[in-house]
């Protein structure tokens, strides 16, 4: 004979409550794990994005500092080229001022004086070419104009020296005009070069 034992309603209710509690705990634990995983994924993504931004900012800062340092170096080279060109012009002008009266008085231009004036002219041309490396273009144009006028004055003086030594008439007004044009070209370069040096936002080209 099979005896079927009836379950006590109280015991059945207690088991249902316990089972529900366990299931609720499992669901809560699973939700916490999933939430932690998702939060970790977002945290990793945020960290990676933040790291990329930090690297990009650092690179931009380095590039900016390098560009500023390079521009400062170019400015220094430019200013030194200006000064070298002005010094070369002054040396050539000093020779012309010293030699021209001697030639005008029908004195012969000796070999040493001729070599000196040619050396000063070549030095001025060299400094003009050096300045062309640094710019700006406007200063380059004025420097080449200055050199061109200076070379014309030197050639005129040498021509007059040869004419005087051969007894031919010398066209001194021609030299005076060439010398005046040389001085005006120097003044134009000097004024613009000074403006560029004093300008904190110098033109790049």
BELBELSUL-V47072 format. One record per residue. N is the residue number from 1. RES is the residue in one letter. OMEGA is omega in whole degrees, -180 to 180 (* if undefined). Layout:
[[N & RES & OMEGA] [N & RES & OMEGA]]
This chain:
[[1 & X & -179] [2 & X & -180] [3 & X & 179] [4 & X & -179] [5 & X & 180] [6 & X & 179] [7 & X & 178] [8 & X & -180] [9 & X & -179] [10 & X & 179] [11 & X & -180] [12 & X & 179] [13 & X & 180] [14 & X & 179] [15 & X & 180] [16 & X & 179] [17 & X & -179] [18 & X & 179] [19 & X & 179] [20 & X & 180] [21 & X & 179] [22 & X & -179] [23 & X & 179] [24 & X & 180] [25 & X & 179] [26 & X & -180] [27 & X & -180] [28 & X & 179] [29 & X & 179] [30 & X & 179] [31 & X & 179] [32 & X & 179] [33 & X & 179] [34 & X & 179] [35 & X & 179] [36 & X & 179] [37 & X & -180] [38 & X & 179] [39 & X & 178] [40 & X & 179] [41 & X & 179] [42 & X & 178] [43 & X & 178] [44 & X & 179] [45 & X & 179] [46 & X & 179] [47 & X & 179] [48 & X & 179] [49 & X & 178] [50 & X & 178] [51 & X & 178] [52 & X & 180] [53 & X & 180] [54 & X & 178] [55 & X & 179] [56 & X & 179] [57 & X & 180] [58 & X & 179] [59 & X & 178] [60 & X & 179] [61 & X & 179] [62 & X & 179] [63 & X & 178] [64 & X & 179] [65 & X & 179] [66 & X & 179] [67 & X & 179] [68 & X & 179] [69 & X & 178] [70 & X & 180] [71 & X & 177] [72 & X & 178] [73 & X & 178] [74 & X & 179] [75 & X & 180] [76 & X & 179] [77 & X & 180] [78 & X & -179] [79 & X & 178] [80 & X & 178] [81 & X & 176] [82 & X & -177] [83 & X & -180] [84 & X & 179] [85 & X & 179] [86 & X & 179] [87 & X & 179] [88 & X & 177] [89 & X & -179] [90 & X & 179] [91 & X & 178] [92 & X & -180] [93 & X & 179] [94 & X & 179] [95 & X & 180] [96 & X & 179] [97 & X & -178] [98 & X & -173] [99 & X & -174] [100 & X & 179] [101 & X & 179] [102 & X & 179] [103 & X & -180] [104 & X & 179] [105 & X & 175] [106 & X & 174] [107 & X & -179] [108 & X & 178] [109 & X & -176] [110 & X & -176] [111 & X & -179] [112 & X & 180] [113 & X & 178] [114 & X & 178] [115 & X & -179] [116 & X & -178] [117 & X & 178] [118 & X & 178] [119 & X & 179] [120 & X & 178] [121 & X & 179] [122 & X & 178] [123 & X & 178] [124 & X & 178] [125 & X & 179] [126 & X & 180] [127 & X & 177] [128 & X & 178] [129 & X & 178] [130 & X & 180] [131 & X & -179] [132 & X & 178] [133 & X & -169] [134 & X & 178] [135 & X & 0] [136 & X & -174] [137 & X & -179] [138 & X & 178] [139 & X & 177] [140 & X & -179] [141 & X & 179] [142 & X & 179] [143 & X & 179] [144 & X & 176] [145 & X & 178] [146 & X & -179] [147 & X & 179] [148 & X & 178] [149 & X & 179] [150 & X & 178] [151 & X & 179] [152 & X & 179] [153 & X & 179] [154 & X & -180] [155 & X & 178] [156 & X & 179] [157 & X & 179] [158 & X & 177] [159 & X & 179] [160 & X & 178] [161 & X & 178] [162 & X & 179] [163 & X & -180] [164 & X & -179] [165 & X & 180] [166 & X & 179] [167 & X & -180] [168 & X & 179] [169 & X & -177] [170 & X & -180] [171 & X & -177] [172 & X & 175] [173 & X & 177] [174 & X & 178] [175 & X & 180] [176 & X & 178] [177 & X & 179] [178 & X & 179] [179 & X & 178] [180 & X & 179] [181 & X & 176] [182 & X & -180] [183 & X & 179] [184 & X & 178] [185 & X & 177] [186 & X & 180] [187 & X & 180] [188 & X & 179] [189 & X & -177] [190 & X & -180] [191 & X & -178] [192 & X & 178] [193 & X & 177] [194 & X & 178] [195 & X & -180] [196 & X & -179] [197 & X & -178] [198 & X & -177] [199 & X & 179] [200 & X & 178] [201 & X & -177] [202 & X & 177] [203 & X & -178] [204 & X & -176] [205 & X & *]]
